[in-house]
Amino acid sequence: MTRLIRFNKPFDVLPQFTDSGSAGSTRKTLSAFIDCPGVYAAGRLDRDSEGLMLLTDTGRLQAWISDPQHKMAKTYWVQVEGTPDASAISALSKGVELKDGVTRPAKAQVIEEPAELWARNPPIRTRKSIPTSWISLTLREGKNRQVRRMTSAVGFPTLRLIRYSIGAWTLDGLAQGAWEDLEVPKIPGPAKPVQLPNKRAIERRTKAKPAGKPDGPTSGGNGSGKKIRKKHSLPKGRK
């Protein structure tokens, strides 16, 4: 039976069940929160990011959720340093020039700090002389550390990053570090191939066509189709 769960990942947790990078590491992984054998992440969320992760035990569902070709929208709550102006929001919406290309058009807007937001541990570093603001940013692509690079490119570095939604799934009602089962969606099937012409039908139609007329003159009305050779008479005086 296919299983799909949502998880509210805390800050400083690796988005995997084991830390194979270093022996004896004390870094937290998903296994510290999720006791559900056989599931794995459908898409990643950086260690220094928080929020929604989806996990499943089925490869087809995992591919459908995480594959960029399906263009499943992801919304992020982003706390940035400074107060973004209209030109910065417009740039985020239209596309930002990064080292690996221009980002696709996105939905960006300044928002109030999300209600009932949990405290981050450790808290972000702020400067008294510079205020912070929140942005809601919805993307349909997944470049490496894209949100952070986008806000930095328009002059407002990211201080805290929370993924709020993936497609229709959100963090609503899910406490930090908690997880729960979801109803498994019906995955759209692969597109049907274009139907090829029926070879046998083509052959039958070809055989049914009347034969073409033979080349050259034929005898009139006898239906034999045999060519008639014209007899030439010899000149007078010759035999």
Secondary structure as UniProt FT lines:
FT   STRAND          4..9
FT   TURN            11..12
FT   TURN            20..21
FT   TURN            23..24
FT   HELIX           30..32
FT   TURN            37..38
FT   STRAND          40..41
FT   TURN            47..48
FT   STRAND          50..56
FT   HELIX           59..66
FT   HELIX           68..70
FT   STRAND          74..81
FT   HELIX           86..94
FT   STRAND          97..98
FT   TURN            99..100
FT   STRAND          101..102
FT   STRAND          107..111
FT   TURN            115..116
FT   TURN            128..129
FT   STRAND          132..139
FT   TURN            144..145
FT   HELIX           146..153
FT   TURN            154..155
FT   STRAND          158..166
FT   TURN            167..168
FT   STRAND          169..170
FT   TURN            172..173
FT   TURN            176..177
FT   STRAND          179..181
FT   HELIX           199..208
FT   TURN            236..237
//
